[in-house]
Amino acid sequence: MPFVEDQISSHNSAYPLPVVIIGNGPSGICLSYFLSGYRPYFAPDATHPNPILQCKLEESRSLSLVDQDLQHLSEGLEGRSSNPVSLLFDALILPESDFGQDYESTLEWKLEPGQSIPHVVLGRGPPGGAWHAMEGSMLTLSLANWMELPGLKLKDWVREKRRNLRNDRATPDDIASYYVHFVNKMGLQDNFLCGTCVTSLRRIPCSQDGKAKRLNSGCKGACTNCTVKGAESEVAYENVNDLWEVSGYRERKEGKVHFSICAKNVVLATGTHDTPAWLGVDGEDLPYVCHSLSEFEAAIASGSVDQDSDPVLIVGAGLSAADAVLCAHHLNIPVYHAFRRAVSDPAMIFNQLPKVLYPEYHKVHQMMRQQKFGSGDDSCYPGYTSYPQYRVVHFTPDRKCILQCGEDILVVKISRAVVLIGAYPNLSFIKDGGKYLGLDTGKPISCHRNPIDIDPYTYECIQEPGLFAMGPLVGDNFVRFLKGGALGITSCLSKRLEKQDTEDGCNCTAVTASATYNR
């Protein structure tokens, strides 16, 4: 029986799991790849275009990157991530890619089973996470090779499907299928428990007699060293402060099966597409206001919005808002488009995208610039009007929206409002929604504005030893950069475990569950 399934289904396991990963998107997949014993080495015949980095790599070419000093290697590197190890790994896999170069990766991979660290990856759906919920026909923002995971070229996989990449970009459907294939190709599937929902993550509190108290999550007294006392059970753990309890349920044909896993280390790899951001204005909860592209598409499919409707108000200036504009424009649905920034603002994403690679988004940017409110010219893009630097004041029950720019106030009649201003991660399973983990402990975790505060080389949370975070949660919003998080975490855990005696005296029941799992 696979290690993970055995841990879940056994009531008398002797030790806690070394690592539990919450989230099975590209972050969780990549970390599982590293923890399964795959190790990156600077290739024997490789030459890096950065001479300083080349010299550092030559110093320990025989060692895998996992075993090297990542702080030393990443010192002085600059790029589009604020995390130095992410920049390091990106520089080795995609040398000089931000300058338009197409150098081969300088790394080679070796499978070293003896270096593997037992772990489980928990996720609601199939491997790939939110990629399975994205619109399948659109093109990804990133170039195809930026989306791939180590050891399996995305282009080669797409060619096997006998499809061509348009402008060197793939569709979300391609990417989602690629991630599922990657897990199976690399033999990682036994580490993945899909269809799981995590509802609680907490330290196991310790009573004065040295026993760990944990909430009774359906144990029914079947666990080793466990006696149920009312709503709690006591389990004899040593070094209890080093342990986490991950609780939740798994969707099965027979219904929800609850579980509770004991772990030494937990990695947050949930991404940030779970909870749409709201404007926080009056009337935003009215039924004609939606906060996702899928809701808008459902309204179109139902016939409640069409070319004869009052205009749809699209709020936001990111790529999701642009996708909504393209969707409406393609169907001749009239659009009002409101956003807080000026069209020429350098921080606007459209001003950072090459026109040749992203023609559809360049088209939206052109619409925003040419057909502003008050210009009186809609000959190029009939039915579209942009409202730069306008903000929503409130929505009314009779489907009107009040917009404001400085002292100018407008009232517009609309059929529907689509608010697409970003999303927050769902960290409801952590106390206070994980706010205390952020750089600003008074605000929700946000990939852009308030990422989780981590050690830059180990990705361990500053506020919680033994808790790690990676990917968008720490500001690495592109797949190309999250791979550095996998390197940093694996390096930290490998070095830490080397210092520990394999028989560390932690004699505990690793898992309690209300039923036995069968794959």
N, C-alpha and C positions, 0 to 999 in steps of 0.2 A: 504494500500500500504506500502511496506517495507520502513523503514526510509531513506535508501540510495537512493532508486529509487525516493522517494518523493522529496528529496533534489535536485536530478538531474533534475527532470521534472518540478519542481515548479519555477515560475518566481517571486514569492513574499515571499520566505522564510525569516523569521525574523532574523536568526542568521547564522553565518558561522559554518561549521562543526568543531567540536573539534579536530578531527584527520583525516588526509588523509595519507594512507600508499601507497607508490609507490613500487610495486613489490608484486607478489602473489605466490612466492615460499615458501619454508618452513619457512623462516623468517617472511614474511607477514602473513602466516597462523597462526603461533604460537602467534604472537602479537595480532591478531584478537581474538584468543581464550582467552587470558588474558583480553583484553578490553571488551569482551562480558560478563564478570563477573565471569569467572572461577578463583578460588583463591586456591593457594597451602598452606597447613598447615603441620606442622611437626606432623606426625601421633601420636595418643595417646599412642600406644604401641611400637613406633619405638625407636630403639637404634642405634646411629651412631657409627661406629668403630673409628672415630676420637674423643677422649674424650674431647678435648678443644671445638670443634664445638658442641658436645653434650651438654656441659654445657651452651653454649651461646643460643642454641635452647630451652633449658629448661626454660630460663629466661622469654620467651614470647610465650610459647607453644599455648596459646589461640588466638594469633594473626596470621593472615596470613602473609606470607613472604612479601607480597606487602606493608604491614603496618609497617614492622620492619626496623631497621637501617641496611641497606645492607653493609655499610662500616664496621660496627662492626662485622657482621657475617662473612664477607669474609676476614677479616684481617688475614694474616699469611698463607693463602692457596697457594699451588703451584701446577702447572700442565702444560698442553700443550696449554693453552691459556694465553695471556698476559692481559686479562680483568678479574679482580677479581670477578665480579658478575657472569660471565660465569663459572668460576671455582667453585664458591659456589653452583650454581644450579646443575652443573654436579655432584658435590660431594654428593648432596642430592638425585638425581635421580639414579646415577650409582656409589654408594660408592666403592672406591678403585678399580675401573674398570681398571685403568692403570696398576695395579699390578696383573691382571688376576683373580680378585675376581668376584663373581657373586651374590652380595648381592641384596636383594630386595630394591626397592625405599623406602625412609623414609618419603615420602610425601603422603598426601591424598588430593583429590581435591573436592571442594564444589562450586556449582553454586550459585552465589549471584547476581541475576539480578539487584538489587538496586545499585550494584557497577559498572555496565557496563558504558562504555564511548562510545557515538555514534562515528562511524568511517566508512570509506570506504576504500576498498582495490582495487587498480587498477593494472591490469596486462594484458599483450598481449594475452596470451593463457589461458587454464584452470588452476585451482589451482594446484600448484606444480612447476610452472615456468619451468626452464631449464631441469628439470627431464624428461619432455615429449619429449625433443629433443635428449636425449641420446640413445645410442645403447641399445636396449631392452634386449638382451640376455647376455650381459656381467654381471659380478658380481660387486657389489659395493665395494669400498675400505673399508668402515666402516663395523663393525659388525651390524647385523640387529637391535639389540636393541639400537644401537647408532643413528640409523636413525629415530626412532619413535618420535612422538610428544606426549605431555602429555595427559593422560587419555585414550589412546587406544593402547594396545600392538600390535606391528607389527606382532609378532609371532602368536598371536591368530587370527589376521586377515588373515594371510597367510594360517593358518590351515583351516579356513573357506572356503578358495578357494581349499582346498584339495591338497596343494602343500607342498613339503618339502624344507627346507632351506639347501643349500649346504654350508658346512663349516660355518654354522651360518651366511651366507651372502645372501642378496637378489639381484635380478636384478633391474636395473633402471626402467624397466617396472612395476615391483612389487611396487617399491617406488612411482612412479608417480600415479598409481592407488590408492595406500594407501592414498596419500595426498588428492586426490579428494574425496575419501570415508570419510576421516576425517572431511573435511569441511561440508559435508552433515550430517554425524553422530552427530556432535556437534552443528548443527543448525546455522552454520556461513554463509550459502550461501547467505543470503540477504545482507550481508556486502560486497560481492564481485561483482565487475563489470569487467568482463573479456572481451577480445577483445578491450581493450583500449590502446592507445599509448599516453604517456605524452610528450609534445613537449616544454613545458616551465614551469619553477618554478621560481617565483620572489616575492620579497616584493612588496606590493602595495604602490607606492610612494604617498606622501601627498603634496598637494598644500598649498599655504599660507593661503587660506581660510578654511583649516581644512578638505577639501574634498579629497578623495582618487581618484587618476587618474589611470585608467586601460586601456589597449589597447582594442579597440572595437573588440571582438571576435565573431561577428555575432549576437550581442545583438538586433539590429534593434529597439532600443528604447522601448522594451517591459518590461524592468525591473523596479521594484519599485525604486523611487528616482534616476532614470538614465536618462540623456539627452545626446544623441549622438552629439558630436561636432567634425566633421571631422573624424579623425582616432581614436579619444579617446572618452571615456565616463567618466562622473564624478559621483561617488556614495558617498553618505553621510555615511562614516564610522567614528566611534569613536575608540580611541585606535588603530589607523591605523597601527602603527609600530609593533603591535602584530600579524598582519595578513599576510597570504601567498596567492598567487594566483597560482593555478595549472591548466594549460591549456593543451588541447590536443584534440584527436578525438577518437571516438568509431566506430569500424567497424560494420556496419549494412547491411542488405540485400539491402537496398536502397542506400548504399554508406557510406561515412564517415560523421559522425555526430559530430560536434565540441562542446566542452564544456569548461567551465571555472569555477572552484570551488574555493570558498573562504574558507580558513581554518586557525584555530589558531595555529595548530601544524602540521608538516609534518614529516614523517618517511621515510628515504631512506632505502629500503630493496630489492634492485635490484639484488644482487648477482654480480658475476664477469665473467660470461661466454658469455658476449655479443660481445666483440670485440677482435679477436685474436691478440696476440702480433706479431710484425714483427721484423726481424733482423735489418732492416735499412741499407741493403747493396744494391749495384747496381744490377739491373736485377731481384730484388725480385718481381716486378710486371709483369714479363713475364708469359704468359698463362700456362706454364707447372709447375709453382710454386704455390702450394696451402697451406692453413693455417688452415685446419680443417680435422678431420677424415672423416666427411661426404663427403667432396670433393674427398678425396682419394677413398672412397668406390664407389662413382659415377664413377670415372675413371675406376675402376675395372669392374663395372657393364657394362660400355659402351664398354669394350674390348680394350681400349686404353693402358691398362697396363696388362700384363700377364706374365707367366713363361718364355716366349721367349723374353721379352723386355730387354732393358738395365736395370741395377739395379735402383731401387727407392732409392733416398737419403732421409732418415728420420733424421730430425734435432731436438734434444731435448732429455732430460733424465728424463722426468716425466712420469706419468702414461698414458697420452694420447699418447705420443710417443711409449711407451711400447705396448699399444693397437694396434697401427699401425704396429709395428714389428710383433706382433702375427698374425694380419690379413694377412700380406704379407707372412709370413712364412707358414701359414696354406695352402695358395694357391700356394706355391712353387715359389713365386715371389722373385727374387734376391734383396737383401737389402744392401745398405751402410748406416751405422748408425753413425752419427757424434754428439758429445756432448762435452761441454767445461770442464766438471769435470773429475777427475780421477775416475776410477771404484770403488776404495776403499774409496773415500771421504765419511766421516760419514754423511755429509749433504745430500747425494743422498738418495732419498726416498726409494730405494730398500734396503738400509742398515738399514732401520728402521722398515721393515715389517717382522713379523714372517713367517718363511718358510712354516709351516704347514697350516696356514690360507690363504696364498697367493701363491700357487704353480705356477700359471701362470706367476706372476711377478718375482718370483725367477728364473724361467726358462729364462726370458729375461735377468736378471742380470747375469746369468751364461753364456749366449751367449755373452754378452758384455765383460765379463772377459776372456773367453777362446779363442775367435776368433777375436783378435785384428789385425789391419792392420800390416802386416810384420811378423806375427807369422808363416805363411805358412801352417796352419792346419785348414781345414774347414770340417773335416770328421764328426764331431758331428752334426753340423748345416750347411749343404751345402747351399751355396748361400748367407750366411750372413757374413758381415765383419764390425767390429766396429772401430771407429776412436776416441778414447778417447782424450780429451783435444785439439781437433781440432775445429777451428771456420771457418765459411763460410766467404770468402772474397768477392766474387761476383758470380753471375750467368751470363752466356753468352747466346746469342740468339740461338746458335747451341746446346743447351742442355748440356753444360759443366758447372761444378762448380769448383771453385778454393777454396781449403781448406788449412788452415795454422795452424801449431803447432810449436811455437817458430820460428826458421829459416827455418823449412821444409815447402815447398809449394808443394801441389799436385793438379793435374788437373784430374778430374774424369768425365767420360761420363755417363750420366744418362738419364732415360726416363722421370722421374718426380721427383720433390722435394716436400716433405711434411714437412713444418715447424710447429712444435708443441712445442712452448716454453712458453705457458701460455696465459692468456687473461686479458683484462682490462674491467672494467664495462663501460657501455654506460651511461655517465652522460651528454650527449650533451644538455639536457634540462636545465642544470644549467650553469650560466655564466662561461666562461673559462673552461668548462668541469669539473667544481668542483675542479680544482687544488688548489684554495685558501682554501679549507677545509682540505687539507692533512697535515700530519706532516711536509713534505717538500713542500712548496707552489709553488715551481718551477717545480715540476714533476707531471705527471699524477697520479691519484689515482690507487693504486695497492694493492691487498690484502696481498701480501707478502712483498713488498718493501716500499710502501707508503700508509698506511691505512688512513682513515679519522681520524682527531684528535678530540677525544671526551672526555667528563667527564667520568672517569672510572666507576662511580656508577649510573649515569643517562642516559648515552649514548647520551647526548645532544652535538651537535657540538660546539666546543670552539669558532669558528668564527661566528656562527649564532644561537642566542637564538631562541628556538621554532622549530629548525630543528634537527632531531635525525637521527642516522644511526645505523645499526645493521648487523649482519651476516658477510659475507666475506669482506664487505666494511670497517669493523673495525678490520679485522684480524681473525675473527672466521670462519675458513674455513670448519669446521665440523658441521653437524647438531646438534650434541650433545652439542655444546657450544653456538649456536645462541639462544637457549632458555633462557640463562641468559640475553641476550639483551632485550628480551620481558619482563622479570621480572623487569629489571632496568628501562625501559621506562614506564611501567605501574605504577610502584611505584612512579616515579617522577610525572607523570601526575595526578595520584590519589591524591597525597599530595598537588599538586599545585592547583587542582580544588577545593579541600576542603577549601582552603583559599579564593577562589573567590566567590563573591555573584552570584547566578545563574542568577540574573537579573543584569548583569554587565554594562548595558547601551550600549552595542555594537549593535546598531540597523542598520543592513545592509542587503543588498540583498546577500544571500549566494552564489547563483549560477546564472550565465547567460549561456544560451545555444542557439545554432542556431536552435535547434529542440527539441521536447519533446521525451524523451526516453520511450520506452515500452519494458519491459523485454520479 
